[in-house]
Amino acid sequence: MLKTLTFTIMHFCIAFGVTYALTGSVSASGLVAAIEPLCNSVGFYFHEKVWQRFGQSRQPQSQRPAHAWLHHQA
């Protein structure tokens, strides 16, 4: 949990710093630093879903779970 917390703080600080360097605005930097990690988390969720599906399609059919064929026929 500590690693997650320190990563979150680092992410917030980087987002704030980059935005401040580009805009010079504390309010814009704070807004971006608050919103960007949330957007990034949602993007990461869908990225993982795509990679899971990509990984399943690369496995030989004999190694796929029996229910995997249901997802590929739709």
C-alpha positions in Angstrom: 0.0 0.0 0.0 2.9 2.4 0.7 4.3 1.9 -2.8 0.8 2.7 -4.2 0.6 5.9 -2.1 4.1 7.1 -3.0 3.5 6.4 -6.7 0.2 8.4 -6.5 2.0 11.3 -4.9 4.8 11.2 -7.5 2.2 11.0 -10.3 0.3 14.0 -8.9 3.6 16.0 -8.5 4.7 15.2 -12.1 1.3 16.2 -13.5 1.3 19.4 -11.5 4.9 20.3 -12.4 4.5 19.7 -16.2 1.3 21.6 -16.4 2.8 24.5 -14.3 5.8 24.6 -16.6 3.6 24.8 -19.7 1.0 27.2 -18.4 2.4 29.0 -15.4 -1.0 28.6 -13.7 -1.3 27.1 -10.3 -5.1 26.6 -10.7 -4.7 24.8 -14.1 -1.9 22.7 -12.7 -4.0 21.7 -9.7 -6.9 20.8 -11.9 -4.9 18.7 -14.3 -3.1 17.0 -11.4 -6.4 16.1 -9.9 -8.1 14.9 -13.1 -5.3 13.3 -15.1 -4.6 10.4 -12.7 -8.3 9.5 -12.8 -8.4 9.5 -16.6 -5.2 7.5 -16.7 -6.7 4.9 -14.4 -9.7 4.5 -16.6 -7.5 4.3 -19.7 -5.3 1.7 -17.9 -8.4 -0.5 -17.2 -9.4 -0.6 -20.9 -5.8 -1.1 -21.9 -5.6 -4.2 -19.7 -8.8 -5.5 -21.2 -7.4 -5.2 -24.7 -4.1 -6.8 -23.8 -6.0 -9.7 -22.1 -8.0 -10.3 -25.2 -4.9 -10.0 -27.4 -3.1 -12.5 -25.2 -6.0 -15.0 -25.5 -6.1 -14.7 -29.3 -2.3 -15.5 -29.5 -2.6 -18.7 -27.4 -3.1 -22.0 -29.3 -6.7 -23.0 -29.1 -5.8 -26.1 -27.1 -4.5 -23.8 -24.3 -7.5 -21.5 -24.1 -10.3 -22.0 -21.5 -13.3 -23.9 -22.8 -15.5 -20.8 -22.7 -13.0 -18.6 -24.7 -14.7 -19.5 -28.0 -17.9 -17.7 -26.8 -16.1 -14.3 -26.8 -14.7 -14.7 -30.3 -17.9 -15.6 -32.1 -19.8 -12.5 -31.1 
